[in-house]
Amino acid sequence: MKRIFLLFMATVFVTSCMQQQHPDYAKNLETAKKMFKLHEVEDYDGQAALISKDIIAETSMYGSEKMGYDQFMANIKGYHMAFDNVKYTPEVWLPGCDTLGNLNGSVRTYGVWTGTQVQTKKELSLKGYWYFGFDEGGLINAQGDFFDFGGMLDAVYPKNLVIVSLEVKDGQLDNVLEILNSDGGLPTTKAYDGCLSLEMTINKNTNTIWVVSNWETNDKYAAYLKWRQTEDTVIGAMVPFLDGGANGINIIHPNTGYSAY
């Protein structure tokens, strides 16, 4: 009798949960699944038809801010161009809720994207979490993704590396480092449009500073370099402390034929 009672209570609980499901969830779930299926076949127009012009989206890019329709669709196009043979394998699809815990018709999913990066031919295996919100007409008006974006870039994307060496006069290393570490120095470089990463190392035995950066494109680095050379004052401030003056700056760029092992 006790076992029958427990089975009955379990049935009531499951039935209750099913009855509490948001009435729009099933429809919205199919829209979310369709969005990913269209991404697999790079159907940009098909995806655009599912997106509200009022969408607010957020990405996993470090330091990024929420974006609107145009930037969101540009991101989709960028992924289409960057990868072939993409496929999403869900671990689970889940109903979402509002900040009070009430089911609101939104959709969540955990899963893995796979594909091949077009330029490097490296295979992608990206685990993550994605969510979708919907307006009253069933269009996606909120979307976000949470995954290791930096890890993805490092693992499969090509790099546009720029290597700069600074040959410093004896006794002047601290002066050059003060300039590089100032707000207008390397922090400004890292914040410049197109700079993906920036690292510096110092060889005190040879009085040499090495700065290695990675850029979205060589053109974006060229625009940055032009700005530094024609409008900014940092290079000019360093020149008196460099061995050979301006000749103490050696820029290795552009670099092609990138390979990773």
Long-range contacts (C-beta under 8 A, 24 or more apart in sequence): 20-103, 21-95, 21-103, 22-95, 22-103, 22-104, 22-105, 23-105, 24-105, 24-134, 24-138, 25-95, 25-103, 25-105, 25-107, 27-138, 28-105, 28-106, 28-107, 28-132, 28-134, 28-138, 29-93, 29-95, 29-107, 31-107, 31-132, 31-134, 31-138, 31-140, 32-93, 32-107, 32-109, 32-132, 32-140, 33-93, 35-132, 35-140, 36-88, 37-88, 39-76, 39-79, 39-80, 39-86, 39-88, 40-86, 40-87, 40-88, 42-80, 42-86, 44-73, 44-76, 44-77, 44-80, 47-73, 47-76, 48-73, 50-139, 50-140, 51-139, 51-140, 52-135, 52-137, 52-139, 52-140, 52-141, 54-135, 54-141, 55-140, 55-141, 55-142, 55-143, 56-141, 56-142, 57-142, 57-143, 57-144, 58-143, 58-144, 58-145, 59-144, 59-145, 59-149, 60-128, 60-145, 60-146, 60-147, 60-148, 60-149, 61-149, 62-149, 62-150, 72-143, 81-118, 82-117, 82-118, 82-119, 82-157, 83-115, 83-116, 83-117, 83-118, 83-124, 84-115, 84-116, 84-118, 85-114, 85-115, 85-116, 86-113, 86-114, 86-115, 86-124, 87-113, 87-114, 87-115, 88-112, 88-113, 89-114, 96-131, 96-132, 96-133, 104-133, 105-134, 106-131, 106-132, 106-133, 106-134, 106-142, 107-131, 107-132, 107-134, 108-132, 117-156, 117-157, 117-158, 119-157, 119-158, 120-156, 120-157, 120-158, 120-258, 120-260, 122-155, 122-156, 122-260, 123-156, 124-152, 124-155, 124-156, 126-152, 153-196, 158-258, 159-214, 159-258, 159-260, 160-214, 160-215, 160-216, 160-217, 160-218, 160-221, 160-254, 160-255, 160-258, 161-212, 161-213, 161-214, 161-255, 161-258, 162-212, 162-213, 162-214, 162-215, 162-221, 162-251, 162-252, 162-253, 162-255, 163-210, 163-211, 163-212, 163-251, 163-252, 163-253, 163-255, 164-210, 164-211, 164-212, 164-213, 164-249, 164-250, 164-251, 164-252, 165-208, 165-209, 165-210, 165-211, 165-249, 165-250, 165-252, 166-208, 166-209, 166-210, 166-211, 166-238, 166-242, 166-248, 166-249, 166-250, 167-207, 167-208, 167-242, 167-243, 167-244, 167-248, 167-249, 167-250, 168-207, 168-208, 168-209, 168-241, 168-242, 168-243, 168-248, 169-207, 169-241, 169-242, 169-243, 170-207, 172-207, 172-241, 172-242, 173-202, 173-204, 173-207, 173-209, 175-241, 176-209, 176-238, 176-241, 176-242, 177-202, 177-209, 179-234, 179-237, 179-238, 180-209, 180-211, 180-238, 182-234, 184-232, 184-233, 184-234, 185-234, 186-211, 188-234, 189-213, 189-224, 192-224, 192-227, 193-220, 193-223, 193-224, 194-220, 194-221, 194-223, 194-224, 195-220, 195-221, 195-224, 207-243, 218-253, 218-254, 221-253, 221-254, 225-251, 225-253
